């Protein structure tokens, strides 16, 4: 029988529809969680996630993760791989991110209380235009984010390469000295709006100098290399003046024709803030000292001062307040 172009076209269409049916029949499942539900401002948040298709790990995907504070402001934005197979080509690609001075020259050392700058090289590898949002998230040496912002939001023409520069980025006076990291990401929308990553994130290290005596927890949780189909992110909550209240984590990913999204929440409190004014000072010390030695049967008992909690106000409770002395946060109204 003679095979005509019409026959070939019909076979081609049948193959496409069959493949679409196979992809449609698979179930893409994305999960995300934290290791606790409530955190003190002196702790770290460990965010973990899984991506599977019909129960099997997906090792070639990128997951957009956004953490928003109680004011619905971006606290941190990252793109995390689910395995070693996340290779291009990418429709839109971040070629790199470079710390720089006000003139755009590469610079890798900045003083606390001063300003830093960052340049992002972005390329559209395709023959059609794309709407792009570029985000930058900057983390201290202890994994605490201190700046997250959008330096670019706009259209990228076919084949176009652009350089985006952000100056100045203020570095706090009490910044943690040492090696900081900046992460640049490209999305079609923000992750909280269902945005998807165009490509893997780009990162660069730079140093913050100064005379800060800010405490750095040396017992940090190390981020182990994720297993296939998993991802993780560690965010420190100290030392920084952050909002107290509920934080929301948004995650979104795509694999072939399917999109999966999920969100979760955690709460941040200031343990030892007995006066409830967003800071730990002598007022809090006075409250726990006045209740020292009491138990629930005592008229001077203050249950909120039992920070340990073990049914009595003792040196363990005073030690908790003393350790956090001077810490400040913002109470979400």
C-alpha positions in Angstrom: 0.0 0.0 0.0 1.3 3.4 -0.9 1.9 5.7 2.1 0.8 9.3 1.2 1.7 12.5 3.0 -1.9 12.5 4.4 -1.3 9.1 6.0 2.0 10.3 7.6 0.2 13.4 8.9 -2.5 11.3 10.5 0.1 9.1 12.1 1.9 12.2 13.4 -1.3 13.6 14.9 -2.1 10.2 16.5 1.4 10.1 18.1 1.0 13.6 19.5 -2.4 12.9 21.0 -1.1 9.6 22.4 1.8 11.3 24.1 -0.4 14.0 25.4 -2.7 11.4 26.8 0.3 9.7 28.5 1.5 13.0 30.0 -2.0 14.0 31.1 -2.5 10.6 32.8 0.5 11.2 35.1 0.0 12.9 38.4 2.6 15.5 39.3 2.7 16.0 43.1 4.5 18.8 44.9 4.8 19.0 48.7 6.5 21.4 51.0 6.9 21.6 54.8 9.0 23.0 57.7 10.6 21.0 60.4 8.5 23.0 63.0 5.4 25.1 63.0 6.6 27.8 65.4 10.1 29.4 65.6 11.8 31.8 67.9 13.8 34.6 66.3 17.0 32.9 67.3 16.3 29.8 65.3 16.5 28.5 61.7 13.7 27.4 59.5 14.4 24.3 57.5 12.1 24.1 54.5 11.9 20.7 52.6 10.0 19.5 49.7 9.3 16.6 47.4 8.3 16.4 43.7 7.0 13.1 42.3 5.2 11.8 39.3 2.9 8.9 40.2 5.0 8.3 43.3 8.4 8.3 41.4 10.9 11.1 42.2 11.3 13.8 39.6 15.0 14.7 39.3 15.0 17.2 36.4 12.7 20.0 37.7 13.1 23.5 39.1 11.0 24.7 41.9 10.3 28.3 42.6 10.1 29.0 46.3 9.0 32.3 47.8 8.7 33.1 51.6 6.5 36.1 52.5 6.5 37.9 55.8 3.3 38.7 57.7 3.0 42.0 55.7 2.9 39.9 52.5 6.3 41.2 51.5 8.9 38.9 49.9 11.3 37.7 52.6 13.3 35.3 50.4 12.9 34.0 46.8 14.9 31.1 45.5 14.8 28.5 42.6 15.8 25.0 43.8 16.6 22.0 41.7 15.1 18.6 42.5 18.1 16.7 41.3 21.2 16.7 39.1 19.4 16.5 35.8 18.2 20.1 35.5 20.0 21.0 32.3 19.0 23.3 29.5 18.5 24.6 27.0 16.6 27.5 28.6 14.2 29.8 26.9 15.4 32.7 29.1 18.7 32.3 30.8 20.6 34.2 33.6 24.2 34.3 32.4 25.4 35.5 35.8 25.2 37.9 38.7 28.1 40.1 39.8 28.6 42.3 42.9 29.7 45.8 41.7 30.4 49.4 42.7 28.3 52.4 41.7 30.0 52.5 38.2 29.2 48.8 37.6 32.8 47.6 38.1 33.1 44.2 39.8 33.6 44.6 43.5 33.5 41.8 46.2 34.0 43.6 49.5 31.6 46.1 51.1 31.5 47.7 54.5 28.6 47.4 56.9 26.6 50.6 56.9 27.6 51.2 53.3 26.1 50.3 49.9 26.5 47.4 47.5 25.6 46.9 43.9 24.7 44.0 41.7 24.6 43.4 37.9 22.6 40.6 36.3 23.2 39.4 32.7 20.0 38.1 31.1 19.5 36.5 27.7 16.5 35.5 25.6 17.6 32.4 23.7 14.3 32.1 21.7 12.8 33.7 18.6 9.8 35.2 20.5 9.5 37.7 23.3 9.0 36.8 27.0 7.8 38.7 30.0 10.4 38.4 32.8 10.7 39.2 36.4 14.2 39.2 37.9 14.5 38.8 41.7 17.6 39.2 43.9 17.8 37.7 47.4 20.8 38.5 49.6 21.7 36.3 52.6 24.2 36.8 55.4 26.9 34.2 56.3 24.5 32.5 58.7 21.7 32.0 56.0 19.6 35.0 57.2 18.1 37.0 54.3 18.5 40.7 54.7 17.3 42.0 51.3 14.9 40.7 48.6 13.7 42.9 45.7 12.8 43.0 42.0 15.4 45.0 40.0 13.7 44.3 36.6 10.2 43.6 35.4 9.6 43.8 31.6 9.7 42.2 28.2 12.7 40.6 26.7 12.9 40.7 22.9 13.9 37.7 20.7 17.6 37.0 21.1 18.1 40.0 23.3 20.8 40.1 26.0 20.6 42.8 28.7 22.5 43.9 31.7 20.5 44.9 34.8 22.1 46.9 37.5 20.9 47.6 41.0 22.6 50.4 43.0 22.5 51.2 45.9 21.6 48.2 48.1 22.1 49.4 51.7 24.0 47.1 54.0 22.7 47.4 57.6 25.0 49.0 60.2 24.7 45.8 62.3 25.2 43.5 59.4 26.9 40.1 60.0 30.5 40.3 58.8 31.8 37.6 56.6 30.9 35.9 53.3 27.4 36.8 52.1 25.5 35.4 49.1 23.3 36.9 46.4 20.9 34.8 44.4 19.4 36.0 41.1 16.3 34.4 39.5 14.1 34.8 36.5 10.4 34.1 36.5 7.4 34.7 34.4 5.5 35.8 37.5 6.3 35.8 41.2 6.1 32.4 42.8 3.2 33.5 45.1 1.2 34.3 41.9 2.0 30.9 40.4 5.2 32.0 38.7 7.5 29.5 37.2 11.3 29.7 36.8 12.8 30.1 33.4 16.2 28.7 34.4 18.4 27.8 37.4 19.4 30.6 39.7 22.7 32.3 39.5 24.7 33.0 42.7 27.7 35.0 43.7 29.6 35.5 47.0 30.9 38.7 48.4 32.3 39.9 51.8 30.8 42.3 54.3 33.4 43.9 56.6 33.0 45.9 59.8 33.3 45.7 63.5 29.9 44.2 64.3 29.8 42.1 67.4 26.6 40.5 66.4 26.2 37.0 67.6 26.6 34.3 65.0 25.3 30.8 65.8 28.1 28.4 65.0 25.7 25.4 65.3 24.1 26.1 62.0 22.1 23.4 60.2 24.0 22.3 57.2 22.1 21.9 53.9 22.7 18.4 52.8 22.7 17.5 49.1 19.0 16.7 48.4 18.0 13.2 47.2 16.5 13.0 43.8 13.0 14.5 43.7 13.6 16.6 46.8 14.8 20.1 47.7 15.6 22.1 50.8 16.3 25.6 52.0 17.5 26.9 55.3 16.6 30.4 56.5 18.0 31.8 59.7 15.9 34.2 61.7 18.7 35.9 63.6 20.2 38.4 64.0 17.8 40.7 62.3 14.8 42.8 63.1 11.9 40.9 61.4 8.2 40.8 61.7 6.6 38.5 64.2 3.6 36.5 63.0 2.7 34.1 60.3 5.0 33.5 57.3 3.8 31.9 54.1 5.8 29.7 51.8 4.8 29.4 48.1 6.2 26.8 45.8 5.5 26.2 42.1 7.0 24.0 39.4 6.3 22.6 35.9 7.2 19.4 34.3 6.3 18.8 30.6 2.6 19.9 30.4 1.8 19.8 34.1 2.1 22.6 36.7 2.0 22.0 40.4 1.8 24.5 43.2 1.5 24.4 47.0 1.8 26.6 50.0 2.5 26.3 53.7 2.9 28.5 56.8 5.0 28.9 59.9 4.9 31.3 62.8 7.8 33.5 64.2 7.7 34.5 67.8 10.1 36.4 70.1 10.7 34.0 73.0 11.3 36.0 76.2 9.3 39.1 75.1 7.2 39.0 78.2 6.3 42.7 78.1 5.1 42.1 74.5 6.7 45.2 72.9 8.8 43.6 70.2 12.1 43.7 72.1 13.8 42.0 75.0 15.1 44.4 77.6 15.1 45.1 81.4 11.2 45.1 81.4 11.3 41.4 80.5 14.1 40.6 82.9 12.0 42.3 85.7 8.9 40.2 84.9 10.7 36.8 85.1 12.8 38.0 88.1 9.6 38.9 90.0 8.1 35.5 89.3 11.3 33.7 90.1 10.8 30.6 92.3 7.1 30.4 91.8 4.9 27.5 90.7 1.3 27.5 89.4 -0.1 27.5 93.0 1.8 30.7 93.9 -0.1 34.1 93.7 2.9 35.6 91.8 2.9 32.9 89.2 3.2 34.1 85.6 2.6 31.3 83.2 4.1 33.3 80.3 7.4 33.5 82.2 7.7 29.7 82.3 9.7 29.8 79.1 11.4 26.4 79.7 8.4 25.2 80.4 8.7 22.9 83.4 6.0 24.2 85.8 8.3 26.5 87.7 10.2 29.8 87.1 13.9 29.1 87.6 17.3 29.9 86.3 16.5 28.2 83.0 13.8 30.8 82.3 16.1 33.7 83.3 18.8 32.3 81.1 16.4 32.3 78.1 15.6 35.9 78.5 19.2 36.8 79.2 20.5 35.1 76.1 18.0 37.0 73.9 18.6 40.3 75.7 18.8 43.2 73.2 16.9 41.3 70.4 14.3 43.3 68.6 11.5 42.4 66.2 8.4 44.0 64.8 5.0 43.0 66.1 2.6 42.6 63.2 -0.5 44.7 64.1 
